[in-house]
Amino acid sequence: PRQSRRRKSVAIAYEPGQGDGAEPRRARWEPRDWREQLERIREMRRSRDAPVDEMGVQKCYDSSAPPQVMRYQVLLALMLSSQTKDQVTSAAMLRLRRRGLSVDSVLQMDEETLGQIIYPVGFWRNKVKYIKQTTAILKQKYGGDIPSTVEELVQLPGVGPKMAHLAMHIAWDSVAGIAVDTHVHRISNRLKWVKKETKHPEETRVALEEWLPRDLWKEINWLLVGFGQQTCLPVNPRCSQCLNQDICPAAKKL
């Protein structure tokens, strides 16, 4: 009987909160009201009519193209989208696709022509160089495909962490982390979804991944980007139209 009790005690020790001798596990930090805030944002995003819904990267590639070409187009759209409105990125991608957008077609294109096609995306001159360099690497190192890990993607010229995570989501249907852009960064701080204020999107990504359930990682970018484009604007946010007005820590200050 003594042995039996001891075994039972050991087994229960691995189940926090049950039995004597079990050390209580420290509760994981969670933002106040986050589940309700999230549900209300889902409600506000239900019509799916923000620019990201109609012209975001997930709408910019040729879904009928071979998988390898499709993945390349996703990466290229992400590179063009940095500091550029969705409408401008979408138009540039359409012009590229009309010329048959693939690794080989871009390698054969001179920089001046590429620049004329993608203009007026933000920092287009730099992006021309990055696109040419990255495309050459993809051809030489990956057989014309794109890498399938965040670690390899961020090594490519002109590809940052947000782009890498979105490429994993859209091109590879794999969730390796949360894609944090300026909208996700801003809204996470306004809602206090971070323990302490973060200065950069990468800090925000790490802070969010510490507590946000993994099954929400893919959805959160799409939700918050559209919410940031329509309601929680960078300047003069439309708090009076926001369902979270009564439970948003920033609403009274703005």
N, C-alpha and C positions, 0 to 999 in steps of 0.2 A: 504493500500500500504506500509505503514511504517513497519507493522508487516511482510509482505511478504518479503520486502528487508532484514529484520533482519534474518528471517529464512534462506533465501538464503545465506546470509553472513556466518552464522554458519555452514551450510552444506559445503560450499566451504572451510571453515577453516580447514577441515579435508583432504583436497586435496592440498598438498603442491604445491606452485608455481602458484596457481590460486586465483584470487580475492584479494581484499584489506584485510589486517589484518591477512593473513595467514603467519605464521612464516615459513621461509624456513628451511627444514630439512637439517641437516648437511650431506654433501655427505659422503658416506661410502668410506673408504680407499680401493684402489685397486692397485695392482702392475702395473707398466708401462708395456705395451705390453703383458700382460699375456695371453690374448685370442689368439694372434698370436703365441706366444710361445707354448701354449697348442696344437693348431692345427698342428704345425710343429712336435711336439712330437708324436701326433697321427699318422702323416704320417710316421715318423721313426719307429713306432711300428706296422705298418700295417701288416707286414709279420708274426707277432706273433711267433717268433722263438727264443726268449730268454729262458734261463733256467726256469724262473718262468712260462712261458707259457707251457712248455713241462713237467716239473717235480715239479711245485709249489704245494702248499697244496690242491688246488682245483682239482688236478689230483691224489692225494694220497689216497683217500678213495674209498670204494667199493660203487659205485652209485646204485648197485642192492640190497644192504643191506637194512634191515628195517630202517626207518627214525631215530630212536633212536640210532641204531648202527652206522649209517652213521655220525650222529652228534658227537658221541664219537670219531670216527676215525678222524674227522676233528680237534677236539680239541687236540687229541694226536699228530697228524702231526704238528700242530702249536707249541706244547711244544717241539717237537724234532727239529723243524726248527730254533730255536733261536741260533744265532751265528754258523750256520751250512749251508753249501752249499746245494742248492736244490737237487743236484744229490745224496748227501749222505742221506738226509732226505727221498727222494723217495725210495732209496734202503732199508733203515731201515723199512719203512712202508710196503714195499712189503714182507720182511721177516716176519714181525708181522702178516700181513694178511694171509700168507700161513699157519699160525698156528690157524687161526680163531680168528681175532681180535675183542674182545668185552669186556665189563666191567667184566664179569664173568671170561673170559679166563685170563685176566691180574691179577685179584685178586687171581686166583689159581696158577699163575706163581711165582716162588721164584725170589728174587732180582738178584741172580747170573745169572739165565737163561735170565731174561729180559735184563740185562746188556750185555750179549753175543750177543743178537739179535740186540740191537740198536747200539752197537759199530760199527763205530767210530764217531758217532755224537758228536758235541762239548759238553763238560761238561757232558758226559754220566752218570757218577756216580751220580751226583746231580739229573739228570733227572730221573734216576731209582727211587730215593726216592720220587721226586715230583709226578711222574706218579702213583706210588703205593698209595701215600697219597690222591691225587686228585681222583683217581678211587674209593677208599674206601668212600670218601665223596659223590661222585656221587651216589653210591649204597645206602648209608644210608639216604641221605638227598633229593635226586632228583629221586629216583626210577630207577636209572641206566641211566637217561638222563643227559644232560648238562643244566646249567642255561640258561635262555633266556634274561638276562639283563647283561650289561657291569658291573654294580655294583657287581653283584653276581659272575660273571666270574673272576674278578680280586681278589676276596677273595680266590680263589683256589690256592694251592701251585704250584709255577712255572708258573703261568699265569699272564702276564703283560698286560698293556693297548692295545698294538698293537695286541697281540694275541686275546684279548677279542673282539676288533672291527672286526677283520677278522673272528672270530668265528660267530659273529652276521651276517656278510655279507654272509659267505659261508654256515654255518649250518642252520641259521634261516631266511636267505634272508631278513634281516632287517638292515637298515642303521642307526646306533646310533651315528656314528662319523667317523672321518677319521683314517684309520690305518696308522700310521707313523713308518716306520722302518728306518734303517740307510740310505738307498737310498733316500727315500722321504725327510728325514731330510737334507741330504747333498744337494740335488738338489734344494730344496725350498730355502735354504740359497744362493746357487750360483745364482739362478735366481732372488733373492731379492723378493721372494713371501712372505716374512715376513717383517714387518715394521722395525724391528731391529734384528740383528743377534741372533739366538737362540742357546743355548748350548746343549739342550737335546731334544729327539724326542717328549716328552710330551708337551714341550713349543711350538714346531713346530705345533703339532696338534691343540692346542688352537689358535695359530696365524692364521693358515690356515682356521679354522672353522669360524673365525670372518668375513671373506670376500668371501671365495670360495662358489659359489652357491651350495646349498644342493644336487641338482641333479647330481653333479660331484663328490660327496664324495666317492662313491663306486668305480668309474672308476680310480680315481687319483692314488690310491695305485698300481694297476696293471700297469698303464701307466709308472709311474716313476720308479718302481722296475725294469722292463725290460729295460727301458732307462738307468738306472744306471748300469745294468749288462753288457750292450753292448756298450754304447757310453760315458755317463757321469761317467766314472770310478772314484773310490776314489783317485787313484794315476794315473797321466798321462792320464787325460781324452782326448778322441779323438775329440777335438774341430774342427779339420779340416774336420771331417766327419759329423759334427752336422749342421743341417739346421738352428739352432738358433744362429750360430756363430756371426752374425752381430747384434743381439739384445740381447745377453746374457751379463749381467754385469760382469760375471766372466771370459768370454772368453779371454779378453786381458791380464788378470792377470796371467792366468794359463800357 
